[in-house]
Amino acid sequence: RRRGRLAFAPQPAGASAAAARHLADAARAWKDGDFPHAAALGVLLFDAGKPGEAKPWLLRSRPREPEFSEARLRLATLELEAGDRPAARGAVEEATAAPPQARDRVLADRRLAQLLR
């Protein structure tokens, strides 16, 4: 659990990969399988340029996680890039329904904004 805290420590720009490593280590050490920071890990992996590793964690994210909306927006981007508009639309709808509201972020991204229509 200590490695998990390291991932949330202030990081210099470009340190997503290191933070993702720390959080991935914590996820592997988690005993009950319901890792409570799946959204954060998915976001960090996505931001570190590892979308293939990020997707399973983004899918496992839950609304109770603070990074849920961000995780769902990144998942929507991956689904849209894969050509799965229904899955992308579902992820956008989940992101905009969860607190904090992500609707403004979606509207600012032309690719994702079209999914709200």
C-alpha positions in Angstrom: 0.0 0.0 0.0 3.0 2.3 0.5 3.9 2.2 -3.2 0.3 3.3 -4.0 0.9 6.5 -2.0 4.1 7.2 -4.0 2.1 7.3 -7.2 0.0 10.1 -5.7 2.9 12.2 -4.6 3.6 15.4 -6.5 5.3 14.5 -9.7 7.4 16.6 -12.1 6.0 17.0 -15.7 6.5 13.8 -17.7 6.6 11.5 -14.6 3.4 9.6 -15.5 5.4 6.5 -16.4 7.1 6.4 -13.0 3.9 7.1 -11.1 2.2 4.3 -13.2 4.9 1.9 -12.3 4.5 2.6 -8.5 0.7 2.2 -8.8 1.0 -0.9 -10.9 3.2 -2.4 -8.2 0.6 -1.6 -5.6 -2.1 -3.1 -7.8 -0.1 -6.4 -8.1 0.3 -6.5 -4.3 -3.4 -5.9 -3.7 -4.9 -9.0 -2.2 -8.7 -8.9 -2.8 -8.6 -8.1 -6.5 -10.7 -5.0 -6.2 -7.9 -2.4 -6.5 -9.4 0.9 -5.4 -7.3 3.0 -7.8 -8.0 1.4 -11.1 -9.1 4.8 -12.6 -5.9 6.5 -11.5 -3.7 3.7 -12.8 -5.5 3.7 -16.2 -5.2 7.4 -16.5 -1.5 7.3 -15.6 -0.8 4.5 -18.1 -2.7 6.3 -20.8 -0.9 9.6 -20.2 2.4 7.6 -20.2 1.7 6.5 -23.8 0.6 3.0 -22.9 -3.0 2.7 -24.1 -3.0 -1.1 -24.4 -2.0 -1.4 -20.7 -4.3 1.4 -19.7 -7.5 0.0 -21.2 -8.2 -2.9 -18.8 -7.7 -0.5 -15.8 -9.9 2.2 -17.4 -12.6 -0.5 -17.9 -12.3 -1.5 -14.2 -12.7 2.1 -12.9 -15.7 2.7 -10.6 -17.7 5.9 -10.0 -16.5 6.0 -6.4 -13.0 6.8 -7.6 -12.0 10.5 -7.8 -10.5 9.9 -11.3 -13.5 8.1 -12.7 -14.6 10.8 -15.1 -11.0 11.3 -16.4 -10.7 7.5 -16.8 -14.0 7.2 -18.8 -12.9 10.1 -21.1 -9.7 8.4 -21.9 -11.6 5.1 -22.4 -13.9 7.0 -24.8 -10.9 8.2 -26.8 -9.5 4.6 -27.0 -12.9 3.2 -28.1 -13.4 6.0 -30.7 -9.9 5.3 -32.1 -10.8 1.6 -32.3 -13.9 2.5 -34.2 -16.4 1.5 -31.5 -18.7 4.5 -31.4 -21.3 2.8 -29.1 -18.7 2.0 -26.5 -17.2 5.4 -26.8 -20.6 7.0 -26.4 -21.3 4.9 -23.3 -18.0 6.0 -21.7 -18.7 9.6 -22.4 -22.2 9.3 -20.9 -20.7 7.7 -17.8 -18.0 10.4 -17.5 -20.6 13.2 -17.8 -22.9 11.6 -15.3 -20.3 11.1 -12.6 -19.1 13.8 -10.2 -17.1 15.9 -11.0 -19.1 16.7 -14.1 -16.9 16.3 -17.2 -19.4 17.7 -19.7 -17.3 20.8 -20.3 -14.2 18.7 -21.0 -16.2 16.6 -23.5 -17.6 19.7 -25.2 -14.0 21.1 -25.5 -12.9 18.0 -27.5 -14.5 17.9 -30.9 -14.1 14.2 -31.3 -15.8 13.4 -28.0 -18.4 16.2 -28.3 -20.0 14.5 -31.3 -20.8 11.5 -29.1 -23.2 13.6 -27.0 -25.5 14.3 -29.9 
